[in-house]
Amino acid sequence: MTTAATTTPSDVVAEAIHAEEAVVAHNYHPLAVVVASADGAWVTDVTGKRYLDCLAAYSAVNFGHSNPILLAAAREQLDRVTLTSRAFHNDQLGPFAQALADLCGKDTVLPMNTGAEAVESGIKIARAWGYRVKGVARDRANIIVMAGNFHGRTTTIISFSDDDDARADFGPFTPGFRTVPYGDADALAAAIDDDTVAVLVEPIQGESGVVVPPAAYLPAVREICTARNVLFIADEIQSGLGRTGATFACDLVGVVPDLYLLGKALGGGIVPVSAVVGNSDILGVLRPGQHGSTFGGNPLASAVGHAVVRMLASGEYQKRARVLGARLHRRLGDLVGSGVLDVHGAGLWAGVDIDPSLATGREVCELLMARGVLVKDTHGSTIRFAPPIVIEESDLDWMVDQLAAVLEELRAG
Ligand SMILES: *Cc1c(COP(=O)(O)O)cnc(C)c1O
């Protein structure tokens, strides 16, 4: 029996949320759940209630929470050495970089930490390549980016965002970027001039709502970039490393970019690990002192990143995302017309457009949370499902059942 003097589970959650919100900057609007522990696809809150994690930290937890292989790699390295800085060599970075380069079919790796740093690094490399290799006049370089892009939150990256929340009051902005519509190869070709050094593109736009471009688009981008001597930079920070049923979303359409930008799942959900991967004719433009990071390539990150790459090398996670993904898309597709307008995505990654006359994306997320399913809306009425690839098939079915029940609840009014 609950009495007025008893602390209820919801009091415990409210107190934990208050403790955080009293002191942490309000740059996010989290759901009212306070996670205390996690295992595989499931998280447990401070009151012991379990939730199915269908966001997987925006795909940073592709291999599941507390993945035993990744935890073992981290623990072993924790006891040896964790940080050296790049002032010295360490015995983990070389093997990690070699394995990652092999996974990408490239020969050179620039190790960084966060996704935004990988994007910033890709921009700097493209500009230096433009001046030193392509022969663009100094400070004239431009980079083509896509409408609806999300590449991170630094001042330069938000300079070419078209999301007002991301930009407002953060100017002045970095020049040198041109925006064209996503999925429109003709518009891209028309925007390129002699000073264009790179095209920066998400093979599938994640934050924009898991938007898949027409199948012919990325092959056309590849052709245009080759013909115009422009670097094709694929931001695979969210789409890469197994999520779509392939190692890279570019693989789904048989395209190889000049530079891969990787992050999120590369850190195995344990530490931030990002990288720019390409060939030495491009990455070789960087010389000592021209770029760097205190933590980039540290031994702990390298040990974890190497374990991630080893897991991907077998192809088993890609296959699992492909098989479970087909099931996910088939089952979500059945909801179109019952409160869902459209479902899009690839592999174990789906954007579900909720009929805005029924509810907002946020409202659906809150109702799903009450039923033990954690997901996040993007841009109003789209909900992104991206559970860890290790999710059980029965849990995946249960997740879709919960969405169906929520929609039915809403339709009944
Ligand atoms: C998350 C994300 C980033 C930024 O990564 P951070 O680690 O948050 O800096 C960049 N590009 C894409 C496509 C992303 O999804």
The ligand as an SDF file (V2000), in Angstrom:
LIG
                    3D

 15 15  0  0  0  0  0  0  0  0999 V2000
   25.6740   11.8970  -34.5280 C   0  0  0  0  0  0  0  0  0  0  0  0
   26.1530   12.3450  -35.8640 C   0  0  0  0  0  0  0  0  0  0  0  0
   27.2520   13.2070  -35.9840 C   0  0  0  0  0  0  0  0  0  0  0  0
   27.9170   13.8570  -34.7980 C   0  0  0  0  0  0  0  0  0  0  0  0
   28.4650   12.9290  -33.9150 O   0  0  0  0  0  0  0  0  0  0  0  0
   28.8130   13.3830  -32.3920 P   0  0  0  0  0  0  0  0  0  0  0  0
   29.5630   12.2160  -31.8610 O   0  0  0  0  0  0  0  0  0  0  0  0
   27.4990   13.6100  -31.7160 O   0  0  0  0  0  0  0  0  0  0  0  0
   29.6260   14.6170  -32.4960 O   0  0  0  0  0  0  0  0  0  0  0  0
   27.6870   13.5240  -37.2590 C   0  0  0  0  0  0  0  0  0  0  0  0
   27.0920   13.0110  -38.3490 N   0  0  0  0  0  0  0  0  0  0  0  0
   26.0320   12.1800  -38.2690 C   0  0  0  0  0  0  0  0  0  0  0  0
   25.4150   11.6450  -39.5170 C   0  0  0  0  0  0  0  0  0  0  0  0
   25.5150   11.8300  -37.0300 C   0  0  0  0  0  0  0  0  0  0  0  0
   24.4520   11.0410  -36.9400 O   0  0  0  0  0  0  0  0  0  0  0  0
  1  2  1  0
  2  3  1  0
  2 14  2  0
  3  4  1  0
  3 10  2  0
  4  5  1  0
  5  6  1  0
  6  7  2  0
  6  8  1  0
  6  9  1  0
 10 11  1  0
 11 12  2  0
 12 13  1  0
 12 14  1  0
 14 15  1  0
M  END
$$$$
